[in-house]
């Protein structure tokens, strides 16, 4: 009479061992005799040694993640300190006419940005003919209002990149464009200006970089430059 009992599969064995946690306690010699291939060569190692290798690899990965978190935390703290210094400097500017230059100089010196420029529009009467109000076309103003977060990426010939060239003499390879508006940067309020950061390094303002600090910078610059309106 032919048996119809299905053969035992690997899944059956795995399920049995999972459901029988005391098996290896009762049969320790089986556990000690299990050998598997090491990932670091063709040699066979015991199950305990392989588990130790896996644990070492896991600890190494965790150490790398911790070091990365510490490095990011240190960098963020340094940037936050620079933002604090920049804010303090802007608060000390007495004449609103000097604010655009203070914004630009602070960005260059504190944040090591090679090129920076700012343009504002719809300003009060005393500032209408100032240099920082010149050169922003209707298209540039509309583009600034369309930004609800800083733009970071390559210099694709944006009009505001020309504001940098007027001062630096060399075209920037990457840009950060920070809209200036009253209130939060992501609001629907029309922009009244644009802060432009540029670098000769194509990767300095990469399209994949985070923009949280740039957004805070845009809001701080906006709050300061509102005194021109």
trRosetta pair geometry for C-beta under 8 A, 3 or more apart (Angstrom, degrees):
i j d omega theta_ij theta_ji phi_ij phi_ji
6 9 7.9 -20 138 -28 110 98
8 12 4.8 -119 -161 77 76 145
8 13 6.6 82 158 -51 111 88
9 12 4.8 110 54 -1 70 99
9 13 7.3 -133 101 -1 44 85
10 13 5.6 -53 -151 36 38 111
10 14 6.2 38 151 -20 69 105
11 14 5.6 -52 -144 38 33 112
11 15 6.2 33 155 -19 65 106
12 15 5.8 -56 -148 38 28 109
12 16 6.3 31 153 -22 63 107
13 16 5.6 -54 -149 34 31 113
13 17 6.4 26 156 -15 65 106
14 17 6.0 -57 -148 38 30 107
14 18 6.3 31 153 -20 64 109
15 18 5.6 -56 -146 37 31 113
15 19 6.1 16 160 -7 66 113
16 19 6.1 -67 -144 47 25 100
16 20 5.7 -8 165 8 66 120
16 23 7.8 72 137 -60 89 154
17 20 6.1 -70 -127 54 25 90
17 23 6.1 -93 -126 39 68 149
17 24 8.0 45 -150 -34 101 101
18 21 7.9 -2 -177 -68 29 73
20 23 4.5 65 121 -42 110 109
21 25 8.0 35 132 -6 66 114
22 25 4.8 -57 -160 40 65 119
22 26 5.9 56 145 -18 88 104
23 26 6.2 -70 -157 41 28 102
23 27 6.0 -27 164 29 69 110
24 27 6.1 -72 -124 67 33 76
24 28 6.4 74 168 -96 68 49
24 30 6.7 -119 -120 72 73 104
24 31 4.4 66 -153 -56 114 129
25 28 6.8 5 -150 -62 24 89
27 30 4.3 20 138 6 109 119
27 31 7.2 129 106 -15 74 85
28 31 5.6 -54 -156 36 45 112
28 32 6.2 41 150 -19 73 107
29 32 5.7 -55 -145 39 34 111
29 33 6.2 28 157 -19 66 111
30 33 6.0 -65 -148 38 28 106
30 34 6.9 42 152 -40 63 96
31 34 6.0 -42 -156 6 33 115
31 47 6.3 -96 -174 55 71 140
31 48 7.9 74 151 -47 98 95
32 46 6.9 -24 -164 -149 49 129
32 48 7.7 -4 -116 -14 58 120
34 46 6.8 90 80 -159 65 65
34 47 4.3 25 90 -34 116 121
35 44 4.3 44 161 166 122 117
35 45 6.5 162 -152 78 80 22
35 46 5.9 -52 -100 -95 71 43
35 47 7.3 -112 -86 -37 26 69
36 44 6.8 157 79 -151 15 77
36 45 6.5 -33 65 62 66 73
36 47 6.4 76 0 -90 109 65
36 50 5.3 7 61 -57 118 158
37 42 6.6 -40 -150 -155 108 43
37 43 7.6 138 -147 83 62 31
37 44 6.1 -53 -91 -101 50 61
37 45 7.7 70 -169 19 12 81
38 41 5.3 13 83 54 115 75
38 42 7.7 13 52 65 85 5
38 43 5.4 6 20 72 122 80
38 44 7.3 172 -15 -127 84 13
38 45 4.7 74 -65 -9 101 122
38 49 7.8 -45 -92 119 107 115
38 50 6.9 -148 -102 -97 65 87
38 53 7.0 141 -142 -50 91 170
39 53 7.2 170 31 140 102 142
40 53 7.5 -140 -6 -147 117 141
45 49 4.1 -108 170 88 114 129
45 50 5.3 141 94 -55 115 82
45 53 7.5 67 105 -17 162 135
46 49 4.6 96 56 7 80 101
46 50 7.0 -145 95 -4 42 85
47 50 5.6 -54 -147 37 33 111
47 51 6.3 35 153 -20 66 104
48 51 5.7 -54 -149 36 31 111
48 52 6.4 34 151 -21 64 104
49 52 5.5 -52 -150 34 34 114
49 53 6.5 38 150 -21 65 102
50 53 5.5 -50 -151 33 35 114
50 54 6.5 35 151 -18 65 103
51 54 5.6 -52 -149 37 34 112
51 55 6.3 36 151 -21 65 105
52 55 5.6 -54 -147 36 32 113
52 56 6.4 34 153 -20 65 103
53 56 5.7 -53 -149 35 31 111
53 57 6.4 30 153 -18 64 106
54 57 5.7 -54 -148 37 32 112
54 58 6.3 33 152 -20 65 106
55 58 5.6 -53 -147 36 32 112
55 59 6.3 32 153 -19 65 104
56 59 5.7 -53 -147 37 31 110
56 60 6.3 34 153 -21 64 106
57 60 5.6 -52 -148 35 31 114
57 61 6.5 33 153 -19 63 104
58 61 5.7 -53 -150 35 32 112
58 62 6.4 31 152 -18 65 106
59 62 5.6 -55 -148 38 33 111
59 63 6.3 37 152 -23 66 104
60 63 5.6 -52 -149 33 31 113
60 64 6.6 32 153 -19 63 104
61 64 5.8 -54 -152 34 32 112
61 65 6.5 31 151 -17 65 105
62 65 5.6 -54 -149 37 34 111
62 66 6.3 35 153 -21 66 105
63 66 5.7 -53 -147 35 31 111
63 67 6.3 32 154 -18 65 105
64 67 5.8 -53 -147 37 31 111
64 68 6.4 32 153 -19 64 106
65 68 5.6 -54 -149 36 32 112
65 69 6.4 33 153 -19 65 105
66 69 5.6 -54 -149 36 32 112
66 70 6.4 33 152 -19 66 104
67 70 5.7 -52 -147 36 32 112
67 71 6.3 34 153 -20 65 106
68 71 5.6 -53 -146 37 31 112
68 72 6.3 29 155 -16 65 106
69 72 5.8 -54 -145 39 30 109
69 73 6.1 33 154 -22 64 107
70 73 5.6 -55 -146 36 29 113
70 74 6.3 30 155 -20 64 105
71 74 5.8 -54 -149 35 29 111
71 75 6.4 26 154 -16 64 107
72 75 5.7 -56 -146 39 32 110
72 76 6.1 31 156 -19 67 108
73 76 5.8 -55 -145 38 29 110
73 77 6.3 30 155 -21 64 106
74 77 5.8 -54 -148 34 29 111
74 78 6.5 30 153 -19 63 105
75 78 5.7 -54 -151 34 32 112
75 79 6.4 29 153 -17 66 105
76 79 5.7 -54 -147 38 33 109
76 80 6.2 35 154 -21 66 107
77 80 5.6 -53 -145 37 31 113
77 81 6.4 35 153 -22 63 104
78 81 5.7 -53 -152 33 31 113
78 82 6.7 30 151 -17 63 104
79 82 5.6 -54 -152 36 35 111
79 83 6.4 38 150 -21 67 103
79 111 7.9 48 -134 -115 83 95
79 213 5.5 -39 152 -125 137 155
80 83 5.6 -50 -148 34 34 114
80 84 6.5 39 150 -22 64 103
80 213 7.9 -116 -73 -114 61 113
81 84 5.5 -51 -152 33 34 115
81 85 6.6 34 150 -19 65 102
82 85 5.6 -50 -149 35 36 112
82 86 6.3 37 151 -21 66 105
82 110 4.5 144 -166 167 104 109
82 111 6.0 124 149 -75 146 73
83 86 5.6 -53 -147 36 32 113
83 87 6.3 35 153 -21 64 105
83 213 6.9 -133 -63 -157 135 98
83 216 6.4 12 -148 115 149 124
83 217 6.7 -115 -119 -82 105 82
83 220 7.1 165 -168 -16 96 163
84 87 5.8 -53 -149 34 29 112
84 88 6.5 30 153 -18 62 106
85 88 5.8 -56 -152 36 31 112
85 89 6.5 31 152 -20 65 106
85 106 7.9 180 113 -154 86 107
85 110 5.8 179 86 -122 121 137
86 89 5.8 -55 -151 34 31 111
86 90 6.5 29 153 -18 65 105
86 106 4.4 111 -134 169 93 131
86 107 7.5 60 -128 -68 138 52
86 110 5.3 -137 -67 47 101 166
86 111 7.9 4 -63 -32 139 103
86 217 7.6 1 100 -126 156 91
86 220 7.1 87 109 125 110 148
87 90 5.9 -57 -150 36 31 109
87 91 6.4 31 154 -21 65 107
87 220 5.6 -89 -95 -154 94 136
88 91 5.7 -56 -149 34 32 112
88 92 6.6 28 155 -20 64 108
89 92 5.9 -62 -155 33 32 111
89 93 7.4 46 148 -36 62 93
89 102 6.3 -170 136 -176 102 110
89 106 5.4 169 79 -96 143 126
90 93 5.9 -37 -161 5 41 115
90 99 6.9 58 -150 -142 88 88
90 102 5.8 142 -104 126 66 126
90 103 6.8 46 -101 -81 116 71
90 106 6.9 -52 -53 -28 91 163
90 220 7.1 142 35 159 159 100
90 221 7.8 -142 -106 -106 156 50
90 224 4.4 -67 177 -105 132 145
91 224 7.9 -107 -66 -105 49 104
93 96 7.6 99 128 -97 111 30
93 98 5.3 -155 -159 91 114 107
93 99 5.3 137 118 -88 156 70
93 102 5.0 -107 -74 -24 140 167
93 224 7.5 65 44 -165 131 116
94 98 7.7 37 56 39 59 130
95 98 4.8 78 78 2 96 106
95 99 7.9 -143 102 -28 57 77
96 99 5.4 -26 -161 -10 51 122
96 127 7.3 -77 114 -65 111 137
96 227 4.2 -146 -113 122 120 112
96 228 5.4 170 164 -78 121 64
97 126 7.5 -85 -73 130 108 111
97 127 6.4 -168 -103 -100 77 101
97 130 6.7 -166 -145 -103 88 143
98 101 5.7 -63 -166 47 60 110
98 102 5.8 63 139 -28 84 109
99 102 5.4 -59 -144 38 34 113
99 103 6.3 39 158 -24 68 101
99 224 5.5 179 -162 149 123 103
99 225 5.7 166 129 -97 132 64
99 227 6.3 138 -39 59 160 118
99 228 6.7 -134 55 -49 135 106
100 103 5.6 -50 -150 31 33 114
100 104 6.5 26 155 -13 65 107
100 118 5.0 -155 -155 80 95 124
100 120 6.7 -131 -87 -1 122 117
100 130 7.7 144 20 138 143 135
100 132 4.0 29 133 -113 176 165
100 225 6.8 63 -78 -111 73 112
100 228 7.8 37 -43 -62 100 148
101 104 5.8 -57 -147 40 33 108
101 105 5.9 28 158 -16 69 110
101 132 7.8 -122 -45 -58 69 133
102 105 6.0 -54 -136 41 28 107
102 106 6.0 32 161 -22 62 110
102 224 7.8 -116 88 163 117 146
103 106 6.1 -63 -152 35 22 111
103 107 6.6 21 154 -18 61 108
103 118 5.6 30 91 -28 131 158
103 195 6.7 -106 152 -113 129 123
103 221 5.1 80 -141 -133 128 104
103 224 6.5 166 -77 87 109 140
103 225 6.8 -8 -50 -58 149 110
104 107 5.8 -57 -152 34 31 111
104 108 6.4 26 155 -16 65 108
104 116 4.7 168 -150 110 79 111
104 117 6.4 23 -116 -106 128 27
104 118 5.6 -134 -62 -2 101 106
105 108 5.7 -56 -147 38 33 111
105 109 6.0 12 164 -5 69 113
106 109 6.4 -65 -136 46 25 96
106 110 5.4 -3 180 6 67 122
106 111 7.9 51 138 0 64 96
107 110 6.9 -58 -116 49 14 92
107 111 5.4 -36 -164 37 54 120
107 113 5.1 -31 149 41 90 136
107 116 4.4 137 91 -116 131 165
107 195 7.5 163 -63 -179 157 121
107 197 6.4 -127 170 -98 136 106
107 217 7.6 87 -103 -171 103 135
108 111 7.4 -24 -67 55 4 79
108 112 7.8 31 179 -123 41 13
108 113 5.4 -95 -104 67 45 81
108 114 7.4 37 -136 -153 89 8
108 115 7.9 23 -102 -102 102 6
108 116 5.3 -133 -58 17 88 126
109 112 7.9 6 -179 -68 16 44
113 116 5.3 72 108 -53 126 111
113 197 4.9 -68 -160 -153 144 107
113 198 7.5 98 174 51 99 40
113 199 6.8 -97 -152 -70 68 95
114 168 7.1 71 140 -127 93 140
114 172 7.8 161 82 -110 112 99
114 198 6.8 -73 77 97 90 71
114 199 5.4 110 28 -118 112 62
114 200 6.3 -18 60 -4 166 89
115 164 4.4 59 163 -156 131 117
115 167 7.1 141 -148 82 90 106
115 168 4.6 -43 -107 -52 114 150
115 172 5.4 -126 53 -76 147 119
115 196 7.9 -35 127 121 94 92
115 197 7.0 130 88 -169 68 43
115 198 3.6 -28 78 67 122 102
115 199 6.8 -162 28 -68 94 35
116 164 7.5 32 -48 -109 5 97
116 195 7.3 -9 -167 -177 96 87
116 196 6.7 159 -153 88 48 60
116 197 5.3 -9 -103 -107 84 64
116 198 7.1 -169 -70 22 39 75
117 160 7.4 180 81 -178 116 86
117 163 4.0 -174 117 132 154 110
117 164 5.2 -143 -4 -76 125 59
117 166 7.6 82 -106 53 151 101
117 167 6.0 166 -82 11 112 139
117 195 7.8 171 89 -155 42 48
117 196 4.9 -8 60 59 85 109
117 198 7.9 13 7 0 95 113
118 132 6.0 6 94 -152 85 113
118 180 7.7 58 -156 -34 106 144
118 193 6.4 25 180 170 91 123
118 194 7.1 -177 -147 90 57 46
118 195 4.9 -14 -104 -106 95 69
118 196 7.1 -175 -80 18 43 74
118 221 7.4 -145 -116 -178 140 133
118 225 7.6 -143 165 -89 141 149
119 132 6.1 -174 -118 -180 45 63
119 133 7.0 110 -162 -123 77 21
119 134 7.6 -109 -131 62 108 36
119 135 6.3 -114 -110 74 141 92
119 136 4.4 153 143 -53 144 122
119 140 7.6 15 80 133 148 137
119 160 7.3 -138 16 -121 124 95
119 163 6.2 -118 -37 -107 116 155
119 193 5.9 -173 97 -150 50 82
119 194 5.7 5 55 50 90 85
119 196 7.9 26 4 -7 92 111
120 123 5.8 79 119 -61 109 114
120 132 5.9 25 24 137 90 103
120 133 6.0 -49 76 -96 70 71
120 180 6.7 -54 -102 80 91 149
120 192 5.9 23 -157 136 86 84
120 193 3.6 -29 -102 -90 70 125
120 225 5.7 -159 -87 174 147 132
120 228 5.8 73 117 86 155 152
121 133 6.1 115 -97 -151 55 83
121 136 5.7 -118 -49 75 122 137
121 141 6.1 -40 33 -104 154 124
121 192 6.2 -143 62 -170 66 62
121 193 6.6 165 12 -80 66 67
122 192 5.3 -93 56 -138 114 100
122 229 6.6 12 118 -123 86 98
123 127 4.3 -74 140 86 138 117
123 128 6.2 -172 76 -81 100 51
123 130 7.6 -38 80 31 163 117
123 133 5.7 -97 13 -97 133 130
123 192 8.0 120 -66 172 66 114
123 228 4.5 -45 -135 148 110 102
123 229 6.0 -104 -129 -93 49 48
124 127 5.8 68 64 22 71 102
124 128 7.8 -106 105 -46 33 80
124 228 6.4 -158 17 164 90 49
124 229 5.9 107 -36 168 88 19
125 128 5.9 -30 -151 -22 35 114
127 130 4.8 -31 -167 -4 72 128
127 132 7.9 -35 179 65 109 101
127 133 6.3 134 142 -41 86 135
127 228 5.2 -60 50 -160 171 98
128 133 6.3 -125 -166 103 31 168
129 133 7.2 -111 -122 58 3 129
130 133 5.1 90 65 3 80 104
130 134 7.7 -147 99 -16 46 91
131 134 5.8 -61 -156 23 40 116
133 136 7.7 -85 -179 18 43 111
135 162 7.5 -142 176 102 126 111
135 163 6.2 138 114 -92 140 95
135 166 7.8 -82 -116 -23 168 159
136 140 4.7 -125 -161 89 73 131
136 141 5.7 91 149 -58 110 87
136 144 7.9 -9 -163 -16 127 140
136 159 7.9 113 -133 126 52 127
136 160 7.9 19 -112 -90 87 84
136 194 7.2 149 -120 24 130 113
137 140 4.8 102 51 6 73 99
137 141 7.1 -134 99 -3 41 87
137 159 6.3 -90 25 -166 113 164
138 141 5.6 -55 -149 37 34 112
138 142 6.2 33 154 -18 67 106
139 142 5.7 -54 -146 38 31 109
139 143 6.2 34 153 -21 65 107
139 159 6.8 120 92 -14 107 151
140 143 5.6 -52 -145 36 31 114
140 144 6.4 36 153 -23 63 104
140 159 4.7 -103 -81 84 113 138
140 160 6.1 131 -145 -54 119 85
140 194 7.0 -108 164 9 100 150
141 144 5.7 -51 -150 32 31 113
141 145 6.6 29 153 -16 63 105
141 191 7.1 -166 -164 78 63 98
142 145 5.8 -56 -151 37 33 110
142 146 6.5 36 150 -25 65 106
143 146 5.6 -55 -152 30 33 114
143 147 7.1 37 151 -28 63 98
143 158 7.8 179 146 -151 161 107
143 159 7.8 145 30 35 150 114
144 147 6.0 -51 -160 20 35 112
144 177 7.6 -128 -108 166 74 114
144 179 4.9 141 -176 -118 78 94
144 180 7.5 -19 179 31 127 68
144 191 3.9 -115 131 79 103 152
144 193 7.2 -133 179 118 156 16
144 194 4.4 -114 -109 -68 128 114
145 179 7.1 133 -86 -146 23 136
145 181 7.6 100 -118 -82 65 128
145 190 4.5 -25 -119 -143 126 69
145 191 4.5 -144 -80 13 58 91
147 150 7.3 42 173 -107 128 20
147 151 5.9 -91 -122 -30 127 102
147 177 6.5 -137 -93 113 164 108
147 179 4.2 171 78 -34 115 128
147 191 7.1 31 49 -51 95 144
148 179 7.8 -25 -81 36 19 146
148 185 6.9 118 -179 133 46 74
148 186 4.4 56 176 -136 95 66
148 187 7.8 176 -136 36 91 23
149 185 6.4 87 -105 125 45 119
149 186 6.2 12 -63 -86 79 94
149 211 5.7 93 169 107 107 151
149 215 6.3 -40 -144 -89 77 112
150 176 5.6 4 176 -174 121 93
150 177 6.4 161 -160 75 67 50
150 178 4.9 -18 -107 -96 101 71
150 179 7.7 -155 -90 9 52 73
150 185 7.5 -22 -38 175 73 150
150 211 4.6 -171 53 -157 108 124
150 214 4.0 -45 -2 127 165 130
150 215 6.0 -129 -12 -67 104 64
150 218 6.2 -166 -68 -40 101 136
151 175 7.2 10 106 107 96 100
151 176 7.0 165 83 -153 54 43
151 177 4.2 3 50 47 104 105
152 174 7.5 21 -175 173 75 105
152 175 7.3 -167 -138 94 42 54
152 176 5.0 -4 -99 -104 80 81
152 177 8.0 -159 -66 21 40 67
152 205 4.4 -137 -153 173 92 89
152 206 6.3 23 141 77 117 28
152 207 5.8 172 98 -102 82 36
152 209 5.5 -76 124 52 163 106
152 211 6.4 -158 -14 -85 123 107
152 214 7.3 -175 -58 -19 115 172
153 156 7.4 -1 115 -20 113 108
153 174 6.8 -138 131 -149 20 83
153 175 6.7 -15 66 57 55 82
153 205 6.8 -61 -2 122 19 94
153 206 7.3 35 -102 -171 46 27
153 207 4.2 37 -95 -77 94 94
154 173 6.8 -49 -142 164 77 63
154 174 5.7 -59 -106 -103 42 68
154 175 7.4 40 146 15 15 86
154 202 6.4 2 -107 -153 93 92
154 207 7.8 -38 -9 -42 73 105
155 158 6.8 -111 -153 20 66 91
155 161 5.0 102 -148 -117 111 149
155 171 6.4 174 117 167 161 101
155 172 5.2 142 -63 91 141 80
155 173 5.9 -131 10 -161 114 16
155 174 6.4 -124 -27 -85 82 16
155 175 5.2 103 -84 -26 76 111
155 198 7.2 40 -77 -134 124 108
157 161 6.8 -118 -149 42 17 141
158 161 4.8 109 67 -13 80 101
158 175 6.7 -110 36 59 134 173
158 177 7.1 -85 143 -69 167 140
159 162 5.8 -45 -173 17 48 115
159 163 8.0 52 139 -21 66 91
160 163 5.3 -33 -165 15 57 116
160 164 7.5 56 144 -14 67 93
160 175 7.6 119 93 -162 107 143
160 177 6.2 110 68 -115 154 112
160 194 5.7 -91 -105 118 143 139
160 196 4.5 -176 157 -83 118 141
161 164 5.7 -48 -165 30 47 113
161 165 6.7 48 142 -21 71 103
161 171 6.8 35 161 -151 117 86
161 172 6.0 -133 -146 44 99 105
161 175 6.1 -87 -88 -81 98 141
161 196 7.2 -164 -83 -171 40 141
161 198 6.7 108 -133 -95 77 135
162 165 5.3 -50 -146 34 42 114
162 166 6.6 51 154 -28 67 97
163 166 5.9 -46 -156 23 33 115
163 167 7.3 10 154 -1 60 107
163 196 5.8 119 70 41 123 149
164 167 6.2 -76 -160 45 35 97
164 168 5.4 -9 164 13 78 121
164 171 7.8 91 94 -140 111 42
164 172 5.3 0 111 -20 157 120
164 196 6.0 -119 -50 120 104 126
164 198 4.4 39 -132 7 164 151
165 168 6.3 -68 -117 55 27 86
165 169 6.8 86 -168 -96 60 7
165 170 7.2 -139 -124 73 74 15
165 171 5.7 -6 -90 -89 112 61
165 172 7.8 -121 -61 -7 76 80
168 172 7.5 71 62 -55 155 88
168 198 7.2 -127 3 82 158 130
170 200 6.8 4 119 -90 129 112
172 175 5.8 101 109 -74 134 81
172 198 2.9 -93 -93 -173 157 118
172 199 5.9 71 -154 41 102 27
172 200 6.6 -106 -134 -72 53 44
173 199 6.6 -55 52 98 84 65
173 200 5.5 64 3 -165 109 34
173 201 6.4 -153 63 82 125 14
173 202 4.3 -77 143 -79 126 68
173 204 7.9 104 75 20 97 104
174 198 7.2 156 83 -151 48 58
174 199 5.3 -14 60 59 94 95
174 201 6.4 -42 22 93 122 59
174 202 5.2 123 -43 -152 108 34
174 203 6.8 -143 -37 12 157 9
174 204 5.0 169 69 53 133 84
174 205 4.1 170 143 49 111 87
174 206 7.0 -32 -148 -65 147 45
175 196 6.6 -34 -158 -163 107 90
175 197 6.8 137 -162 79 54 58
175 198 5.4 -18 -104 -100 72 77
175 205 5.7 -108 80 81 18 150
176 196 7.5 151 79 -159 56 43
176 197 4.1 -2 54 57 102 111
176 198 7.8 -153 24 -66 68 39
176 205 4.4 -141 -50 -131 88 141
176 214 5.9 -119 -177 -132 134 141
177 194 6.2 -18 -167 -170 90 112
177 195 7.7 147 -162 79 41 53
177 196 5.9 -8 -108 -108 68 73
177 197 7.9 -146 -65 29 31 72
178 185 7.8 -64 -166 -131 80 132
178 194 6.9 142 73 -164 51 59
178 195 4.1 -21 65 65 109 101
178 196 7.6 -159 25 -71 77 30
178 197 7.2 48 -10 -7 110 102
178 214 6.0 -141 -93 174 114 94
178 215 7.9 -174 -136 -99 101 33
178 217 6.4 -64 -134 97 160 100
178 218 3.9 -153 -178 -91 109 105
178 221 6.9 80 119 44 134 143
179 185 6.4 128 70 -156 96 88
179 191 4.3 -96 -168 -103 104 136
179 193 7.8 136 -168 85 49 51
179 194 6.0 -33 -110 -106 48 76
179 218 6.3 44 64 -164 50 136
180 191 5.8 95 63 -163 53 93
180 192 5.9 -74 105 65 97 70
180 193 3.7 -12 56 70 134 92
180 194 6.2 -139 6 -70 94 25
180 195 6.1 96 -51 -19 107 92
180 218 6.4 -145 -87 -169 56 83
180 221 6.0 -86 -106 108 110 102
180 222 4.4 169 -157 -94 76 86
180 225 6.0 -10 -172 63 145 140
181 185 6.8 125 44 -125 104 44
181 187 6.5 -149 114 63 134 103
181 189 4.7 146 172 94 122 105
181 190 6.8 -180 -122 103 116 29
181 191 4.6 -83 -66 -105 99 56
181 192 6.3 126 -108 7 52 78
181 222 5.9 -27 50 -134 30 143
182 189 5.5 -97 60 150 80 159
182 192 7.2 44 -25 -1 86 124
182 222 6.6 -172 -83 164 33 119
182 226 6.2 87 -97 -105 93 125
183 187 4.6 11 106 0 125 159
183 189 5.4 115 40 4 122 146
184 187 4.7 117 65 -33 83 100
184 219 6.8 -22 -131 -103 41 124
185 215 4.9 -137 30 -155 154 88
185 218 4.9 67 -99 95 129 130
185 219 5.6 -96 -43 -61 96 90
185 222 7.7 179 -85 -14 77 147
186 215 7.8 -4 -35 -145 93 128
191 194 6.6 49 153 -65 141 79
192 222 7.8 111 49 -141 100 91
192 225 7.7 -176 96 117 111 114
192 226 7.9 92 64 -102 147 65
192 229 6.6 -21 -179 -80 161 125
193 222 7.5 175 55 -108 109 73
193 225 6.1 -55 29 126 158 154
195 217 7.6 -122 93 130 155 102
195 218 6.5 -162 37 -112 126 74
195 221 5.4 21 -50 122 149 167
197 205 6.7 143 98 -70 105 142
198 205 7.9 -78 -123 4 33 139
199 204 3.6 -9 72 48 161 157
199 205 6.2 148 22 -7 116 96
201 204 4.0 99 79 -36 109 103
203 206 5.3 1 -159 -63 60 110
205 209 6.8 -107 -155 30 43 142
206 209 4.8 111 63 -27 84 101
210 213 7.5 72 112 11 99 87
211 214 4.6 -60 -160 50 72 118
211 215 5.6 82 137 -33 87 95
212 215 5.8 -55 -153 31 28 112
212 216 6.7 24 152 -15 63 103
213 216 5.6 -52 -150 36 37 111
213 217 6.3 41 150 -22 67 104
214 217 5.4 -51 -148 35 34 115
214 218 6.4 39 152 -23 65 102
215 218 5.6 -50 -150 32 32 113
215 219 6.6 29 152 -16 64 105
216 219 5.7 -55 -149 37 34 110
216 220 6.3 33 153 -18 67 106
217 220 5.8 -56 -146 38 31 110
217 221 6.1 29 157 -16 66 108
218 221 5.9 -56 -145 40 28 109
218 222 6.2 33 154 -23 63 108
219 222 5.5 -51 -145 34 30 115
219 223 6.4 34 155 -22 63 103
220 223 5.8 -51 -149 32 31 111
220 224 6.6 28 154 -15 63 106
221 224 5.8 -58 -151 38 32 110
221 225 6.0 16 159 -8 69 114
222 225 6.1 -66 -139 46 26 100
222 226 6.4 46 157 -43 63 97
223 226 6.0 -39 -156 5 28 119
224 227 6.8 -45 170 6 45 109
225 228 5.5 -24 -178 9 69 116
226 229 5.6 -42 -166 16 56 116
